[in-house]
Amino acid sequence: MGAAAFAVNRHQPDALTLMLTGRDAWTLERLVEAGASGCTPIEQPAPRWSAYVHRLRGMGVIIDTHLEKHGGEFPGRHARYVLGCTVERVLGDG
């Protein structure tokens, strides 16, 4: 994914506009597409989801984390990331 601009409405008077590239843009695009159901690293494999989410949070994007149990050979918990604000892609080469 090339560069993409996203308008982030953090429930404040002014929207924040972010120009993102690489995995940051990819991650925010996945979260926008997922809507209220959110994303997990199991459904959208990527090497460092938590790092991408951490960087986006540092830029001002509100992302909630819900922990879910999973079974299988290695049972445990995984994160489901859900946008806690409105984000719209406003520009990009897709």
N, C-alpha and C positions, 0 to 999 in steps of 0.2 A: 504494500500500500504506500502510495506517495503521500505528499502533504495534504492535510485536510483541516478545515476550520470548523470549530464547533462552538455554538452559542450555549452557554451554561447559565440557566436561571436558578440561582440559589435562593429563591423566594425573597429576593431583595429588589430594590428599585431598578438597579442596573444589571443587565446580563454581562457575564464574563465571556470574552471571546478567546478561545485557545487555538493556536495553529500547531497541530501535532503531526508527527511523522512516525514511521516504524511501528513498533509494538504498542506505544502509547496510543496512537491513532487506531490501531487494530483493536485494542482492548476497549476503548470507548465506543467504537463502532459496534462491537459485539454486545456491549451493555445496552446501547440504544436499541438495537434490533431485538434483544430479549425482552425489553419492557419490564413489566412488574414481576415476571417469573425469574428474572435474573440469569446469571451464568455460573457454572461451576467449571473447574479445571477438568472434570471428568467429561462434561458435555462439549467443551471447547478446549481441547488440549493445547497447551502452550507451556514452555519450560518454566516461566517465573511469574505466574499470575499475581501472586502476592506483591511482588516488586512493582509490577505495572500499576496495580491498584494503589500502592503506597505513593508512587510518583504522581498519579492523577489526583489523589487526595491533597498532596502538597501543592498542587496547582489550583486548588479550590473546588474540585469536583466532590460532591457529597456522594459517597458510596457506602452502603450498609453491608455488613457481613452477617450472614445467618449460618450457623453451624448445623450440619445435617449428618446423621449417622448413615453409614453404609456397611454392607456385609461383604461377602466374598472371601477370598483366600486371606486377605489382609484387612479385616474389619476395623473400622475406626470412624473418624469424622472428617468431613471435608467442608470447605467454605462455599457458600452461594453468595455471590456478589450482586447487589441490586442498587440501581441508581436511586439516590434519595433526593434528586432534583431533576428538573426538566432539562434535557440536552437535545439539541437539534443540530444536525450536520448542515452547515451553510455553504460550504465550498470544499471542493476537493476533486482529485483526479481519479478516485475510486480504485 
